[in-house]
Amino acid sequence: MTLLSRVLGLVRDIGMAQLFGLGPVMDAFTVAFRIPNLARRLFGEGAVSVSFLPIFARELEHPDRTSAWRLASAVFTLLSLFLAALVLLAEAGLWGLSAFGDLGAENDLLVSLTALMLPYLVLVCLAAQVAGVLNSLGHFTWPAFAPVLLNVCWIIGIWGLAPLFTAQETQARLLAVCIVIAGGLQLAVQGPALRSYGYRFTIGWKEVRPQVIAVLRGMLPVVVALSITQINTFADSLIAWGFSAPEGVEGTRMPLPGAPYYPLRSGAVATLYYGERMYQFPLGVFGVALGTVLFPLLARHAARGETERLRTDLSLGLRLVIAIGVPASAALVWFAEPIARVLFQRGAFQPEDTLRTARVIAVYGSAVWSYCGVLILQRAFYALGDRVTPLRTGLLAVGFNFCVNLLLIWPLAEAGLALGTVGSSLLQLICLTWGLQHLVGALDWSHLVRTLMRTLSATGVMLVAARAGEHLLGVLPVDLASPDRLLLLLTCSAVGFLAAARLFGIEEFWLLLRRERPPEP
């Protein structure tokens, strides 16, 4: 289901590129959508996976699940009230800006799109909470299917409804409404599954007040630390919006000390969005899914004091990250330009836009393995009850990202913003690894290094196969279309990596295709 959602998300991004290209409308839409999407990470998935679920899981151990349902009802209600109040305040502020401020056409569009999409914030966060409850009950299908509905509604809006209008601004507002409708469907579709497990909404919360307080106390450090990558990319978008020259007036100077030129052109926010979507594909399909499944296992080991088993399963998770993340990073760097051209270069998306997007894809994509590794290490800290260390490293990463952004935005444009996110992820990975070893002892470095060496060798074979495919296409008498060329090159690369993975004995890669665990090192 996660793979289906990511594929449909890719289709939707192709449609968005065709409809809006790289321009101010796509920039405004991207920034507006990032706000509820970031809230989903902060108040939905982050809080569910770490702060709420361990306490809820303990309540499920009681023969009578009444206290568990009361806890879930209390958290659902408090979250709904908090988010609804937040949205109302934000809507009032946006209305004031629009009514009494002279914002200009681009900023006015951003305000209107944000106002339209804010209700999605409440719906998607509640849907994430329900998904977390279902996951703790061992049910994964409907929660994983919910994001599919978002992409389906979005795709219907792009190809079914948007062509009925000619103005890009109107099309963008229509898609914003489709997103809100999708949020309602994401929440509604999971309701019957939750009820089938016996859940009934209750208002008698007095007995679970201590558990509710524990959830609230644990939320803030957890949700911030888990969302550092999203916070960094959101900050990148805001910086890109503020540092982009207004449409049609490139070459003007910024109202800053020294009056520097604007370092970015219109479309920088959209460029970052498309680049992020490419690295989020392997991260979402593999990294997030692995973290979702691994966290309850690590939490059980920590609760039972089984430190050795925790290290073993954590080592397995990190080896899986290496076996998938390293070749995924190499492929995104190597194929960045043809991927951008084949997926996005049509309609309003021009060849120059392809080159800009390819540079960002290559930079973001170079650290897929790091993003996945950070996600797994954070889950290990939370399983051990340490919420402070991930928060500290996360805040350090945010500060590092901001400083690097300001240093690199003028020489490297939007690629400099992407490079800041990559560097902050590497910093997090190093700090979390060092800190975790002080809690559980040394990781199984011999096995990790062996997996890394084998994976690097297999990745080298993959790139040689890709280069051989490119040479073959150069001597063939037939001139293939771009999609066919990319498909052939990806096939050559995949065959080369799979053969090398079998030859070099990368057992972690093949574990993904079977149910049994590999032999212990």
C-alpha positions in Angstrom: 0.0 0.0 0.0 2.9 2.4 0.8 4.4 1.6 -2.6 1.1 2.2 -4.3 0.7 5.5 -2.5 4.3 6.6 -3.6 3.7 5.6 -7.2 0.4 7.6 -7.3 2.2 10.5 -5.6 4.7 10.4 -8.5 1.9 10.5 -11.0 0.4 13.4 -9.2 3.7 15.3 -9.2 4.0 14.7 -13.0 0.6 16.3 -13.4 1.5 19.2 -11.2 4.7 19.8 -13.2 2.7 19.7 -16.5 0.0 22.0 -15.1 2.2 24.7 -13.4 5.8 24.1 -14.3 8.3 26.1 -12.2 6.6 29.4 -11.5 5.0 31.5 -8.8 1.8 29.5 -8.7 3.6 26.3 -8.0 5.8 28.0 -5.5 2.8 29.4 -3.6 1.0 26.0 -3.7 4.0 24.2 -2.4 4.5 26.5 0.5 0.8 26.4 1.4 0.7 22.6 1.3 3.8 22.2 3.4 2.1 23.8 6.4 -0.6 21.1 7.0 1.9 18.5 5.9 4.4 19.6 8.5 1.6 19.6 11.1 0.9 16.0 10.2 4.5 15.1 11.0 4.5 17.2 14.2 1.1 16.4 15.7 0.0 13.2 13.9 2.7 10.7 13.0 5.4 11.9 15.4 3.2 12.0 18.5 1.5 8.8 17.6 4.5 6.7 16.9 6.5 7.7 20.0 4.6 9.5 22.7 1.1 8.1 22.5 1.5 4.5 21.2 3.8 3.1 23.9 1.4 4.2 26.7 -1.6 3.0 24.6 0.1 -0.3 24.0 0.5 -0.8 27.8 -3.2 -0.2 28.3 -4.0 -2.8 25.6 -2.3 -5.4 27.8 -5.1 -5.3 30.3 -7.8 -8.0 29.7 -10.4 -5.2 29.6 -9.5 -2.7 26.9 -11.8 0.0 28.4 -8.9 2.1 29.7 -7.2 1.9 26.3 -10.3 3.2 24.5 -10.7 6.0 27.1 -7.1 7.0 26.5 -7.6 7.0 22.7 -10.8 9.0 23.1 -9.1 11.6 25.3 -6.2 12.1 22.9 -8.5 12.3 19.9 -10.6 14.9 21.6 -7.8 17.0 22.9 -5.9 16.9 19.6 -9.1 17.9 17.7 -9.7 20.9 20.0 -6.1 22.1 19.9 -5.8 21.8 16.2 -9.2 23.4 15.5 -8.3 26.3 17.7 -5.0 26.6 15.9 -6.7 26.6 12.5 -9.3 29.2 13.6 -6.6 31.5 14.8 -4.5 31.1 11.7 -7.6 31.6 9.4 -8.3 34.8 11.3 -4.8 36.0 10.9 -4.8 35.2 7.2 -8.1 37.0 6.7 -6.6 40.1 8.4 -3.6 40.0 6.1 -5.7 39.7 3.0 -8.3 42.3 4.0 -6.0 45.0 5.4 -2.6 44.3 3.9 -1.2 45.2 0.4 0.4 41.8 -0.2 0.9 41.8 -4.0 -0.4 39.1 -6.4 2.0 36.3 -5.4 1.7 36.7 -1.7 -2.1 37.1 -1.9 -2.2 33.7 -3.8 -0.1 32.2 -1.0 -2.4 33.5 1.7 -5.6 32.2 -0.1 -4.2 28.8 -0.8 -3.0 28.5 2.8 -6.5 29.5 4.1 -8.1 26.9 1.9 -5.8 24.1 2.9 -5.7 24.7 6.7 -8.8 22.5 7.5 -6.8 19.6 6.0 -4.4 20.0 8.9 -7.1 18.9 11.5 -8.3 16.0 9.3 -5.0 14.5 8.4 -3.6 14.7 12.0 -6.7 12.9 13.3 -6.3 10.3 10.5 -2.7 9.8 11.5 -3.8 9.3 15.1 -6.3 6.7 14.1 -3.7 5.0 12.0 -1.3 4.8 14.9 -4.0 3.1 17.1 -4.7 0.6 14.3 -0.9 -0.1 13.9 -0.6 -0.8 17.6 -3.5 -3.3 17.2 -1.5 -5.1 14.5 -3.6 -3.6 11.6 -1.5 -1.9 8.9 -3.6 -2.2 5.7 -6.1 0.7 6.0 -3.6 3.1 7.6 -1.3 2.5 4.7 -4.1 2.9 2.2 -5.3 6.2 3.5 -2.5 8.2 1.8 -3.6 6.6 -1.5 -6.9 8.4 -1.2 -5.1 11.8 -1.0 -3.2 11.0 -4.2 -6.4 9.7 -6.0 -8.3 12.9 -5.1 -5.4 15.1 -6.2 -5.0 13.2 -9.5 -8.8 13.6 -10.2 -8.4 17.3 -9.6 -5.4 17.6 -11.9 -6.7 15.8 -14.9 -10.5 15.8 -14.3 -11.4 19.2 -12.9 -8.5 21.6 -13.4 -8.7 21.5 -17.2 -12.2 23.0 -16.9 -10.5 26.3 -15.9 -7.9 28.3 -17.7 -6.4 30.5 -15.0 -3.6 28.8 -13.0 -4.6 30.5 -9.8 -8.1 29.1 -10.1 -6.8 25.6 -10.8 -4.5 25.8 -7.7 -7.4 26.8 -5.5 -9.5 23.9 -6.9 -6.7 21.5 -6.1 -6.6 22.9 -2.5 -10.2 22.0 -2.1 -9.6 18.5 -3.4 -6.9 18.0 -0.8 -9.3 19.0 2.0 -11.9 16.5 0.7 -9.2 13.8 0.7 -8.4 14.5 4.3 -12.0 13.8 5.3 -11.9 10.5 3.3 -8.6 9.5 4.9 -10.2 9.8 8.3 -13.5 8.2 7.4 -12.1 5.1 5.7 -10.3 4.0 8.9 -13.3 4.4 11.2 -14.9 1.0 10.5 -11.6 -0.8 11.0 -11.1 0.8 14.4 -14.7 0.0 15.4 -14.2 -3.6 14.4 -11.6 -3.9 17.2 -14.1 -2.8 19.8 -13.3 0.9 19.9 -16.2 3.1 21.1 -15.8 6.8 21.9 -16.1 7.5 25.6 -16.0 10.7 27.7 -15.1 9.2 31.1 -11.4 10.1 31.1 -10.8 10.6 34.9 -9.2 7.1 35.2 -6.7 7.7 32.4 -5.7 11.3 33.4 -2.2 10.3 34.4 -1.7 8.5 31.1 -3.0 11.6 29.2 -0.6 13.8 31.0 2.3 11.5 30.3 1.4 11.6 26.6 1.2 15.4 26.6 4.5 15.8 28.4 6.3 13.5 26.0 4.9 15.0 22.8 6.9 18.2 22.4 10.5 16.9 22.4 9.4 13.9 20.4 7.5 15.5 17.6 10.2 18.2 17.1 13.0 15.7 16.9 11.2 13.3 14.6 10.3 16.1 12.2 13.8 17.8 11.8 14.1 16.8 8.1 10.6 18.1 7.4 11.4 21.3 9.4 14.6 21.8 7.4 12.8 21.3 4.1 10.0 23.6 5.2 12.6 26.2 6.2 14.3 25.7 2.8 10.9 26.5 1.2 10.4 29.7 3.2 13.9 30.9 2.5 13.5 30.1 -1.2 10.2 32.0 -1.2 11.7 35.0 0.5 15.0 35.0 -1.5 13.4 34.6 -4.9 13.2 37.6 -7.2 9.6 38.5 -8.0 8.3 37.2 -11.3 9.6 39.2 -14.3 12.0 41.4 -12.3 15.1 39.2 -12.0 18.3 41.1 -11.4 16.8 43.5 -8.8 18.3 43.9 -5.4 17.1 42.7 -2.0 16.1 45.1 0.8 19.0 43.9 3.0 22.2 45.6 4.2 24.5 45.9 1.2 21.6 45.5 -1.2 22.6 42.1 -2.6 21.0 40.7 -5.7 18.3 38.1 -5.2 20.1 34.7 -5.3 17.1 32.8 -6.6 14.7 32.9 -9.5 11.0 32.3 -9.5 10.4 28.5 -9.3 13.0 27.8 -6.6 10.4 26.5 -4.1 8.9 24.2 -6.7 12.3 23.0 -7.7 13.0 22.0 -4.0 9.6 20.3 -3.9 10.2 18.1 -6.9 13.7 17.2 -5.6 12.3 16.4 -2.2 9.6 14.2 -3.7 12.2 12.1 -5.5 14.3 11.3 -2.4 11.1 10.8 -0.4 10.1 8.0 -2.7 12.6 5.4 -1.4 12.5 7.0 2.1 8.7 6.6 2.2 8.6 3.2 0.7 11.4 1.7 2.8 12.6 4.0 5.6 9.3 4.9 7.1 7.9 1.4 6.7 10.9 -0.1 8.4 10.8 2.4 11.2 7.1 1.7 11.7 7.6 -2.0 12.0 10.9 -1.9 13.9 9.9 0.5 16.7 7.5 -1.8 18.5 10.1 -4.5 18.4 12.8 -2.3 19.9 10.3 -1.0 22.5 9.6 -4.6 23.7 13.2 -5.4 24.0 13.9 -2.2 26.0 10.9 -2.9 28.3 12.2 -6.4 29.0 15.8 -5.2 29.5 16.9 -7.3 26.5 19.8 -5.0 25.5 21.6 -7.6 23.5 18.5 -8.4 21.4 17.8 -4.7 21.0 21.4 -4.2 19.6 20.9 -7.2 17.3 17.6 -6.0 15.8 18.9 -2.4 15.6 22.0 -3.7 13.7 19.7 -5.5 11.4 17.7 -2.4 10.7 20.8 -0.4 10.0 22.2 -3.1 7.7 18.9 -3.0 5.8 19.2 0.8 5.5 22.7 0.3 4.0 21.6 -2.4 1.6 18.8 -0.2 0.2 19.8 3.3 0.9 23.2 3.3 -0.6 22.2 2.0 -4.1 19.1 4.3 -4.0 21.3 7.3 -3.4 23.7 6.4 -6.1 20.8 5.8 -8.6 19.2 9.2 -7.8 22.5 11.0 -8.3 23.4 9.1 -11.5 19.9 9.4 -13.1 18.9 12.8 -11.8 18.7 14.5 -15.2 16.9 11.8 -17.2 14.5 11.2 -14.3 13.6 14.9 -14.2 13.3 15.1 -17.9 11.1 12.0 -18.3 8.8 12.7 -15.4 8.3 16.4 -15.5 9.4 18.0 -18.8 6.1 18.5 -20.5 3.4 21.3 -20.6 4.6 24.3 -18.6 7.8 22.5 -17.5 10.6 23.6 -19.7 14.1 22.1 -20.5 15.8 24.7 -18.3 13.5 23.7 -15.4 14.7 20.1 -15.9 18.3 21.1 -15.3 17.4 23.1 -12.2 15.4 20.2 -10.8 18.0 17.6 -11.7 20.7 19.4 -9.6 18.4 19.4 -6.6 17.4 15.8 -7.1 21.1 14.8 -7.1 21.9 16.7 -4.0 18.9 15.5 -2.0 19.2 12.0 -3.3 22.8 11.6 -2.3 21.8 11.1 1.4 18.8 8.7 1.2 20.8 6.3 3.4 21.4 9.0 5.9 17.7 10.0 6.2 16.8 6.4 6.7 19.5 5.8 9.3 18.5 8.9 11.3 14.9 7.6 11.4 15.9 4.2 12.7 18.3 5.6 15.3 15.7 8.0 16.6 13.3 5.1 17.1 16.0 3.3 19.1 16.3 6.3 21.5 12.6 6.5 22.0 12.3 2.8 22.6 14.9 3.3 25.4 12.9 6.2 26.8 15.4 8.9 25.9 13.6 11.8 24.3 16.2 14.5 25.1 19.1 13.3 22.9 17.2 13.2 19.6 15.7 16.6 20.4 19.2 18.2 21.1 20.7 16.7 18.0 17.7 17.8 16.0 17.9 21.4 17.2 21.6 21.4 16.4 20.8 20.1 12.9 18.2 22.9 12.4 20.8 25.6 13.3 23.4 24.0 11.1 21.0 23.8 8.2 20.1 27.5 8.6 23.7 28.6 8.7 24.7 26.5 5.6 21.7 27.8 3.7 22.8 31.4 4.2 26.3 30.5 3.2 25.5 28.5 0.0 22.4 30.2 -1.3 24.3 32.8 -3.3 26.9 30.6 -5.0 24.7 27.5 -5.5 21.1 28.8 -5.5 18.5 26.3 -4.6 21.0 23.4 -4.7 22.7 25.1 -1.8 19.5 24.9 0.3 19.3 21.2 -0.5 23.0 20.7 0.5 22.2 22.3 3.9 19.5 19.6 4.5 21.9 16.9 3.5 24.6 18.2 5.8 22.3 18.5 8.7 21.1 14.9 8.2 24.7 13.6 8.3 25.4 15.6 11.4 22.3 14.0 13.1 23.4 10.5 12.0 26.9 11.0 13.6 25.6 12.5 16.8 22.8 9.9 17.3 25.2 7.0 16.6 27.7 8.2 19.1 25.0 8.9 21.7 23.3 5.5 21.2 26.5 3.6 21.9 26.7 5.2 25.3 23.2 3.8 26.1 23.4 0.2 24.8 27.1 -0.4 24.1 29.0 -0.8 20.8 27.0 -1.7 17.8 28.0 -4.7 15.6 30.4 -2.7 13.6 32.1 -5.6 12.0 28.9 -6.8 10.4 27.8 -3.3 9.5 31.1 -2.5 7.8 31.0 -5.9 6.0 27.5 -5.1 4.7 28.6 -1.6 3.7 31.6 -2.9 1.7 29.5 -5.5 -0.1 26.8 -2.9 -0.8 29.4 -0.4 -2.2 30.8 -3.1 -4.4 27.4 -4.1 -5.7 26.5 -0.4 -6.2 29.7 0.0 -8.2 28.6 -2.9 -10.4 25.3 -1.2 -10.8 26.8 2.0 -12.0 29.1 0.1 -14.4 26.0 -1.6 -15.8 24.4 1.8 -16.2 27.4 3.1 -18.1 27.4 0.1 -20.3 23.7 0.6 -21.0 24.5 4.2 -22.0 27.3 3.1 -24.3 24.9 0.5 -25.9 22.3 3.1 -26.5 25.0 5.3 -28.2 25.8 2.6 -30.8 22.4 1.2 -31.5 20.9 2.3 -34.8 17.6 2.9 -33.2 16.9 6.3 -31.5 14.8 5.4 -28.5 12.4 7.9 -26.9 13.5 9.3 -23.5 11.2 7.2 -21.4 12.3 4.0 -23.2 16.0 5.0 -22.7 15.5 5.6 -19.0 13.6 2.3 -18.6 16.4 0.4 -20.3 19.1 2.1 -18.3 17.3 1.4 -15.0 16.8 -2.2 -16.0 20.5 -2.6 -16.8 21.3 -1.0 -13.4 18.8 -3.2 -11.5 20.1 -6.4 -13.1 23.7 -5.4 -12.4 22.9 -4.7 -8.7 20.8 -7.8 -8.2 23.4 -10.0 -9.7 26.1 -8.4 -7.6 24.0 -8.6 -4.5 23.6 -12.4 -5.0 27.3 -12.8 -5.9 28.5 -10.8 -2.9 26.1 -12.4 -0.5 24.2 -9.2 0.6 21.7 -11.2 2.8 20.0 -8.1 4.1 18.7 -7.2 0.6 17.2 -10.6 0.0 15.6 -10.5 3.5 13.2 -7.9 2.1 11.8 -10.6 -0.2 11.2 -13.3 2.4 9.7 -13.6 5.8 12.4 -15.4 7.8 15.2 -13.6 9.6 18.8 -14.0 8.3 21.3 -16.0 10.4 22.7 -14.1 13.3 26.2 -12.7 12.8 
